[in-house]
Each structure stands twice: as structure tokens, then as C-alpha cells.
Amino acid sequence: MENCDFQFIPSVFTLPQIVENFCCPPLPRFASKGPSPCASLRENSIKQGALFLESLTAADCSVLGDTAVKMPVKLRIILKPDDTRKLLLPDGIPKTMEQLTDEVRKVCGLNGEFRLQYQDKDFGDALVNLTSTAELEDLTTIKVIPITDDCSQRFNVTVLEDAQSSSFHSDDTEILCSPSSSVSTRREMWPREFPIPKFSYDTELQLEKGNAEYRSNKTRFKHSTKTKSDILEKVAEEIFKFKAYPSDADFSEVAEALIKKHPCLSEPGSYNGCYGWKQRFKTKMGNYRTQLKGTGCSELLVNSLKSKAPEDALPAKKVKRPKRGEANHIPDIPTGETREKLENERHSLLTEVKKRDNRAVVKDKMAKTFSLRRQEIVEKELGVEELIERWPALFTEDEINAEFLRITTVPLQTRFLASLDNHHIKLIELFRRKGGVIREKTQKILKVLDLSLEVNMKRECLLKCLILYFGEDLDQLIKEYLVVQRDEAETELASSTMAVFVIREEGDSLQPPHDIGVVIEGVKVLNRLPSVAHACAMLFGLIYVLNLSYPGELEHTFDALQKLFMEIEPKKMTRKVLSLSVKL
């Protein structure tokens, strides 16, 4: 045992549990009193099991530890007395407290310093300060305790809208707080139920009386021009908090929310009682955008005729709008900063990124220069090679996750992997029921799935089957090669628009790959990734980070990843994705 490291095992099994559960068969119950003849047998079995564990080598223990870590774990997180959330850890409990704290901060949307407490069974489930993740196991309850300093720094928690609608954990809105945040920085995506704001006092008073009268005798409220103007102004401001360019479906939701809250405003002759309000909101938002454009809003100025090239100086040509639910598409330069100051920060970043153990400094500077970087990427449409030269720190796993969160307010890798695990059983059952060509193509992949218990392999098989289920070409996304084919791989990848590449020592899919990475525009932007699923998550994030379009050959696959798995802008799906959504 002296060469054996069991630091992972307590996160799932303690040593006595391993001995008792794996070395001892269950015993029958005896009604007779006195010592059971099987009790002696059980005690001997436990002793033999302990001797067996002592004989294990360090390599054997490492295998046991890795297996334990990769078991999915659920934790109950208490943020406030009325705010409790579920945290799913697909790869098991993290090894260190820092990793666990980062997961809680990322998934629950926390800002500021905090410590964790857990319910200790030794003390009747009383809360005790958590100092090691070895104390945790599946279904443990954790409480978040904010730490305030002398400056009374506050601890912020994002309150989720309709938290129960998330099937695995509540991470739909994330806090995006940094010293460089602008007033225009959006903190959450379009809500599931649009919140109608409070209007001026006299308008609210009239609507309150109008609603009471409508409920009693169905008499509709006759609003004045002043009242209507107040409603349109306040609602337009609320819409802009989430989107500058709402879709037709968004306007329908807003109008329906208004009538739901104030039924006295419903209109006769309309099929849903609010069609007229929908058209008024569309007109008002157009006027409101013109008003904000005059104040210098970056997201709107980029589409002005003055900002376009002479050959593109048409209102409807090359309009740079959010493509896939980006909350912060082109943020404004933060207050107190200038483009020149941020450019100096960018030059400083080029030096800082080369230093060792400098993650905190790089992270802070990347957050500070977010607005400058987005304006370059969206407005100037720089290529990947130029972006790698100007922003090398952006092309790392940590910064891709951070940038995706800043753009969409949604955590990337956490939600991507957890959603794959959440839908795994139903999707695999669905794939197995398919016949014809799809069955023939997925048969080999499903055989590999049946032979492997490794979570990353299960995710990889699920993604491959998903692509084939939509009738799309698997090689367009995941390109696999042998080590001896490296030259051929380099040539083929150099001409790829975007793909995940996998280099294997042998043709056996069950063996860990030699290398996994991501290529965009013929440039390797990431390598040495832990799994194909992680690589697909990074590629999906880079599409948002670099403001790219989905490849046409994989339209349905990426539409499903965005709207079914990541739950970003799920209103309008392709026909095939909608059909899959209904089946799930």
C-alpha cells in the first residue's frame, strides 16, 4: 500500500466500501439469534479483500483512481435559502478544491470570493467547512458561503428564469462581471418568459384599474397617446437589454407577455389579441435603434452606411447582426478606456502569454480587451492566422470557454458535455431502432460503444451516430488517421475549412488516440485535447469566438448542438432537428 495513491477513491468509494462491495457477496438474513455462520465467512472475506488491495501495484491503483473519477456525480448546491441548484460533474468530483470552486463559480454564475461547506454525516449532516474534495461523494449537499472584505465587496448570484426547465443543471444565465464591463454588456440570454417592465406611476395606476374592470366585465382599456408611448418606450428598453435585433418570434413573445400581464390591452379583431402591439414594437425598436446609434452604440454603428465600404454602402448589404443568439456581439469600449489603451493592453498580452504560471494575469487582460477583440473579429473579419498572431492567448481551452461565456452568457464545455450525458440513453435507443442505411453506418460505432465503459468513448460514439442520423458525412467533422499517415493527414487538413482530427497509433478505436485537435481554415488551432467530445465542444465554441458560419455539409448537426444540447436560440430549428427534438 505504500506505493499506492488512493487520493481519488474517496470521491466515490472509501477503502472499506471497496472491500465490502467488491470482495464480499451479499449475505442472507437469518431470523435466529446469536452469531450467524455466514458472519464469520463475511469477516474472512473482508480480510482476504484487504490483503488483495495491499497486493495491488501503483499502476493498479492508478487505474482504480481514474475509473472512479470518471463516474458522473451530482451535487446539490445551496446558494440562498430560496435558491438551490443541481450541479452535474460528468467526469466525477474534481481532484482539487480550486477545480471544484471554479466549477461551482462557472455553473452557478458567481462573482466574488466564497467558501464551501458540506453536510458531514459524522455530525448528523451538520454543515462543516470543506477543505478537501475527498470528503465529497455522489448526491452530497454543498452550501456556498460568501466572503466579504473590508471594502464590503458584494457576492453576486444570477437569479435564473424558470430554473426548472433545465434538464440537468441550472446554468442558463451566467454572471459576466469584470472591472471592464460596459453598461451595454448583456448579462443573460433572451428569457424563456419575457419580463414586462414597470411603467410610469400614472400608467401603472390606469392599467391596474383597467385590468380590474376587464376581469369583471371584459371592458377593454382605451389608452391615450401618452400611455401608449410610455408602454412602447419602456418595453423597447427592456427588449434591448437582451437583443438589439429581435426576431419576429421574439416580438410575438413580447406582445403575448404584455397581454398576459395586462389583459385590458388586448385588441378586438386580432387572432391572438396582440398582433397590433407586435407591429408597434417592431416600429418602436427600429426608431429606438436609430436613437441609440446617434449616441455611439458600437453594435448599431457597425451597420451604419458611414461604417461600410463604398461598394457595400447599402442599408441591407453586409448587415453585421448576431447569427446564433450572441448576447454580446459587438460590445462598447468600457467606460474609462479608449481604443489606444486597450491596444496597449493587447501588446502587453503578447508578452504575458509567454510567461509561466501567469494564467491570472492573462485571464484579466483577456477580459479587459474583450470589446476591442470583438470589434476586430466582427468588423474587420480577420483570418485565423492573423488572429493567432494578434491574440495567441485566445486559442487555449480556458480562454475559448471564457470568451464563449462572455459572448453568449452560457458556459461552453460544462453544458456541452453534461447535455451529451443527459441525452445519451434516449439518443442511443433511438439510433438502435433506426433501420436501412443509417443502421448499417452506425452498427460498427454502436459495437464499439458496447465494448467500452469509458465516458469519453461513449460521448464520441454518440456524436458520430448523431451526424450519421442526420444523413451527413462523418468525415466532414471528425477526420481519423494513423500515425503512419501523418504526411497524408497534414496535406488533407491544410485544405480543411474546419474539422476535428484524431491521430491513432493503431486502427483500434478502443485505444486512446495519439493526438486529438481542431483545425480551422487549414490551421491547427488546438491539439492534445482529452477527447473527441472536448474537441467538438472547442470547435463549436470557436465558431462563436471567431464569428464563423456553420459548415453547410453539417447544417443539421450544428443546429442540433446549438439548439438541443446548448439550448441557445431553440425557437427555430431545421426540420430534421425539430423531429429529433420531438422524439426526445
N, C-alpha and C positions, 0 to 999 in steps of 0.2 A: 504493500500500500504506500510505501514511502516515495515511490516514483510516480505515483498515480495522482492525477489532479481531478478532483470531483467538484470543482467550483461551479460547473453548470448544473449538476444534477439536482441540487435543492430547488431549482426553479420549477421542476416538475415532480421529481421523486426524491425523498430522503433515502439514506442508506438502508435503514430498517424497512422502508416501504419496498425498496428493490428486492431485498432478501425475502420479505414476506410474500410479495406479489409474484415474483418470478421464480422463486426457488421452492415455494410451498404450495401444494394443491389445497383447495378448499376442503374443510373437514365437515362431515355430517354432524348434525346436532344430536346430543344424547339427552334423553329425559332423566336418566338415572343420576343419582347424586354421586359425589366422590370423584376422584381423578379419572379422566377419560383415558382409555387405552390409546386413543389417537393423539392425545395431548403430548405424550412422550414422543410419538412419531413426529409430530409437528416441530417440537423443540429440537430434535435431532436434525430435521430438515433445515431449520434455520441455521444451526451451527455449520452444517455442510455448505449452505449457501454463503455464509460468511467466509469460510475457508476458500470457496471458489472465487469470491470477489478479491480476496487477498492475493490470489494467484494471477490476477489479471495484470497484463503489462500496461505500460503507459499508453501504448498505441490503442489497446482495447478500451481503455478509459476515455481516450480522446473520441473514439467512435461513439461511445455511450453519451458523452457530453454533447457532441454535435447533434445526435439524434434527438436529445432532449430539447435542445434549443429550438429546433425547427418545428416543434409541435405548436400549433396555434394556441394562443392564450387570450382569454377575455378578462379585462379588469373593469371594476366599477369605480368611476371617478366622481367624487363629491366635490363640486365647486362652490355651491351655496346650498343652504337648506332646501331651496326650491329648484335647484339645478343639478341634476345627477345625470351623468352620461356614461356610455359604454365605449371602452377602448379595446379594439381588436388588434392584437400583435401577431401577424401571420407567421413570423419567424421565432416566436417564443419570447420569453422575458429577456430583455437586454442584459448584457453581462455587467455593465457598469451603471452607477446612478446617473452619471452625466447623459448617457444614451437614453435612459428611461425618462429623465427630465425633459430632454429635447423632444421625445415622442409625445409626452403629455402637453408640452407647450405648443407643438405643431398641430396636433389633432384637436385640442380643445380651444385653441385660439387664445393663448395667454400672453400677457405682456408684463414685464417686471419680474422681480425676484420672488421665489416662493420655495417652500419646503414641502415634503410629502410625509404623511402619516399613514399607517396601515392598521387594520384590525388584527391584533395579536391574540391568537386562540389561547395562549398560555395565561392570559389575563382576562378571560371572558369576553373576548372581542373588543377590549378597550383599545382606543387609538394610541399608538406608540410611534415615535419618530422613526422614519425609515432611513437606515444608514447603509443598507446593502440589499441589492436585488435578490440575493439568495434567500431572503425572508419571504419572498412572494411565491405564489403558486396560482394556478388557474382559478378564476372567479373570486380573487381577493378584492376587498374594498379598500380604496385609497382616497384619502382626503387631501385637498390642496390647501395649504396654509400660506397666505400672502405675507411677505416680509416687507415692512415699511422702514425706510431710513429716516435720518434726521430731517431730510427735506420733504418728508411726507409724500414720497413718491407713491403714486397710486397703482393699484393692481387692477388691470382691466380684463374683463371677461366678455367675450362676444356672446350676446344672447341670440340663440338660434330661432329662426322662424319655423314653426311646425317641426320640432325635433323628432317627433315620432315617425315622420315619413321616411327617414333614412333607415335602410335595412340592416346596416352593420354598425355604424357609429355616427355620431353627430359631428360632422366636420364641414357642413355646408357653407358656413361663413367663418372666415378666419380674420383675426385682427392683423392689420397692416400698420403698425405704429413704429415710426422711427423719427429721429430728430429732423430728417429731411423731407418728411411727408408734407405735401401741399394740401391746401384746403380742398382742392379739386380731387384729391386722391380718394377713390371709392374703396370702401371697406368690405363690401359684400356684393354678391351677385343679385340679379333680379329675383325678388322674393316669390315664394310659391303663392302667397296671397298678398296682393298689393295693399300697402297701408295708406289709407286716405288720411291726409294730414288735418290738423285742426285749422279752421278758417278764422277770420276776424271775429271779435266778440258778437257784433250785431248779426253777422251771417250765421254763426252757430246758434244764436238765440232764435232767429227766424226758422232755421232748419229744424230745431227742436220742436217748436210749435207746429211746423208743417208736418213732421213725422207723426206727431201725436194725432193730428187731425186726419192724416191719411190712414192710420191704423183704425180709426174709429168709423170713418165713412168713405174712405177711398178718394178723398178730395186731393187733387194734386196741387203742389205748391206753385204759385205764379211768381217766379223770381224776377227781380228787377235787373237792369243792366249792371248796376254796381255789384249786386250779389253774384251774378254770373261771372263778372270779371274777376272778382275775388276768388271764386272757386277755380276758375281756369288758371289763374296765376299761381295759386298755392299748389295745385296738382301738378302743373308743369315743373315747378321747382322740385317737387318730390320725385317726379319721373327722372329728372336729370341727375339725381343722386345715384341712380342705378345705370342709366343709359342716356347717351346723347342722341342716339338714333334708334328709337324703339321700333319694333316690327308691328305689322297690322294686328297680330295676335296679342301683342303687349298692350296696344291701345284698347282692344276688346276687354282684356282683363281689368284695365283701369276703370273703364266705363261701368263694367259689371260690379266692381268693388264699390264704386260711388253709389250706385243704385241700391246695393245691398245695405250700405250703411245709412243712406238717406233715401228711403223708398219714395218719399214725396217728390223726388226729382225725376221719377220715371215718366216717359213720354208716351202719350197715346199715339196709336198708329204704327209704332215701331215693333218689329217682330220680337225683340227682347227688351224693349222699354228703354234702351240706352244707345241706340245707333246714332242719334243726333249728337249725344255727348262725345261719342267716339270721334266723329268728324271734327267737332270743335277742338278736342285735344290735339288732333293731328295739326290743325291750323295753328293753334297756340304754340305748339312745340317748334314749328317752323319759325314763327316770329321770335320765340324765346332764344333759339339758336342764333338768329341774326343779332339779337341784343347782346348775347354773350360773346359773339365774335368781335363785336366792337370793343369789348373790354380786354381782348387779347387771349382768349381761351385757346390753348395750343391744339386741342383736339378738333376745334372748328376752323381755326385759321389755316390748317394744312389743306383744307378743301376750298379755300377762297381762290378766286381767279388770279390774284396777285402772287399767290404762292406756287402756282403751276407754271410749267414751261410754256412758252408761247404756242407751241403746237398742240398743247393739251388744255389751253385756256377756254374750256367749255364747262358749263355747270355740271353736266352729267358724265364728264370724262375723267377717268382715274380718280374716283372718289375714294379716299382712304378711310373706310369705316371698319369697325370691328367685324371680323369674319365669323368667329365662333364663340361668342359670349365673353370676349375680353372685357373685364370691368375697367381696367386702366390701360387703354390702348395707346394714347399719347398724353401722358400726364404733364402738367405745367412744371416749370422750374420752381423749386421750393422757395418760399419767402426768405429773403436774406441772401440768396445765392444768385449767381449770374452764370451765363454760359462759360465765361472765361474762367471763373473759379472752379467750375465742375471739370473743365478741360484740364486744369492743373491737377485736380484730383485723379483724373484718368492717367496722366503721365506718372503720378506717384504710384498708382496701382501697378504699373508695368515693373516697377522696382520691388514693391512689396510682395508681389506674387512669386518672386524668385527666392524669397527668404523661407527658411524652415520654421515650422511651428508658428506660423503667422496667420492662422485662419481667422482669428477675431478681427484683426486689422483689415484684412481683405474683405471680410463679410460686411464690415461697417462702411467701407468705401464703396463697395458694390451697391449697397442700399442707397447711399448718398447720391450716386451718379445714375440712378435708375432712369430719371426723366431724360437726361442727356442721351443715354444709350437708346431708349425707345424712339426718341426723335430721329436719331441717326438710322436706326433699323427700318422704321416705317417710312420716313420721308425720303431718305437717300437710297433706300433699298440696296444696302451694301451686300456684297457677296460673302460667302462663308470664309474664304481665305483672308479677305480684308478684315473681317470681324475677329478672326483668330489673332490677327496681328495687332488690332487695336484693343481688343478685350479678351486676352488669353484666360483670365480668371473665370470668364463666363462658361467655358467649356469644361466644367467639372460637375460631378454628380451633385454636390452640395449646392452649387450656385444655380444649376438648372432647376433644382427643386425650389430654391428661394425665389428665383426670377418668375417661375410659373405661378407661385403663390402671390407674388406682387401683381402679376398681370390679371389673374383670374380670381383671386382670393380663395382658391381651392388648393389643398395640399396635393402634390402630384403622386409621388411614389407610394405614400401611405394609402391613399384611396384606391389607386390603380391595383395594387397587389391585394388589398383587402376585398375589393369588389370581385376580382377573379376568384378568390377563395369562396366568397359568398355565393356566387352563381355557379360554382363548379359542379355540384351534384346534378342540378337540373339541366345544365347545358350538356353534360356528358350523357345523361339519359336521353336527351333529345338527339344527340349525334348518333347514338347507338340505334335509335329507331329509324333513322334515315336509310333509304334503300338506293338502288341504282348506282349511278356514277359516284355520288358523294360517299356512299358506303364503301365502295372499292378504294377510294382515295384515302379515307380516314381509317381503314381497317388496320393498316400497319402501325399508325400512330397510336391507336387505341390498344394494340398489343403491347407496345412499349409502356403505355400508361398502366396496364395491368401488372407489369413486371416490376414497376418502380413504386417505392413508398416515399420517395424524396419530394418535398413540397415544390421545389423549383421545377422539377421534371413534370409534375402534374400541371403546373401553370403553363409550361412550354407546350405540352400536348394540347391543352385547352385552346391556346392561341392559334396553334396550327390548324386544329379542327374548325375553329371559328372562321378562319379565312376560307377553307375549303367548303364550309357550309354555305357561304355566300356565293360560291361558284367562282372565286377569284384565285389567281395564281399565287401559290405559296412562295415560290422563288422570287416574286417581286418584292417581298418584305423580308424573308429570312433566307439568306444565302449560306449554304453549308459547304465547307471544303475540308480536305485532308491536309495535314501538314506538308505532305509531299507535293501538294498542288498550290503551294504558296505563290509561285510566279503567275500561274493562271488566275489565282484569286486577285492578286494585285492589279492585273490588267482589267479584269471584269469589274472590280469595284471602282476603278478610276473612271468608268463610264456610267456609274450608277447615280441616279438622282438622289435617292435616299433608300437605305436598307440597313438591316441588322445582319452582321456577318458572324459566322460561327466556324472556328478552326478546330478540327478534331485530330487527335493522334491516330485513331483508327475509325473504322466505319460504325463502331458500336455506339448507338445513341445513349446507352445507359452509362457510359463512361463520361466523367467530367470533361468538358471541352478544354482544349489548349488555350483558346482565347475567344472572347466574345466582345464585339464592339459595334459602333454605329458609324456609318458613312453617309455624308450629305454632300451633294454636288461633287462627288468623286474625291472628297477629302475625309480622311479618318478623323472624326472629332472626339471619339471616345473609344477606349479599349480596356481590357482587363476587367470587364463587368462581371458580377457574380452569377448572372443567369440570363437566359433569353428574355424572360419576363421583365427583368430590370432593364434590359436593353430596349425593349419595346416601350416601356414607360419613359425612358430617357428620350427616345426618338419622338414620341408623342409630345413630350414637353418642349423639345427643341423646335417643333413645328410652330408652337405658340411663341417661344422665345425669339425665333428668327423671323416670325411673321410669314411663314411659308404656307403654301396651299397643300391640301391632301393630294397624294398621287391619284390620278384618275383610275388606274388599274385596281386600286384598293379603296374605292369610294365607300363601299358598304362597311368594310372592316373598320375604317377610321371613324365612320359615322356611328357605329356601334360602340367603339371605345369611348367616344366623346359623350354620347347621349345616354347609353345604357350603363356603362361602367363608371365613367367620371361624373355623370349627371350634370353636364354643362349644356344649357340651352336644349332641353329634351323635348321641346314642343313639336318641332318639325323634323320628322325622320324620313329616311328613304323607305320605300315600300317594303323592302326585304327586312330592314331593321325594325320597322313597326310590327311586322308579322312576328319576328322573333321576340319582341317586347311583349306582345300579347300572350305568346306561349309561355313566357317566363312568369 
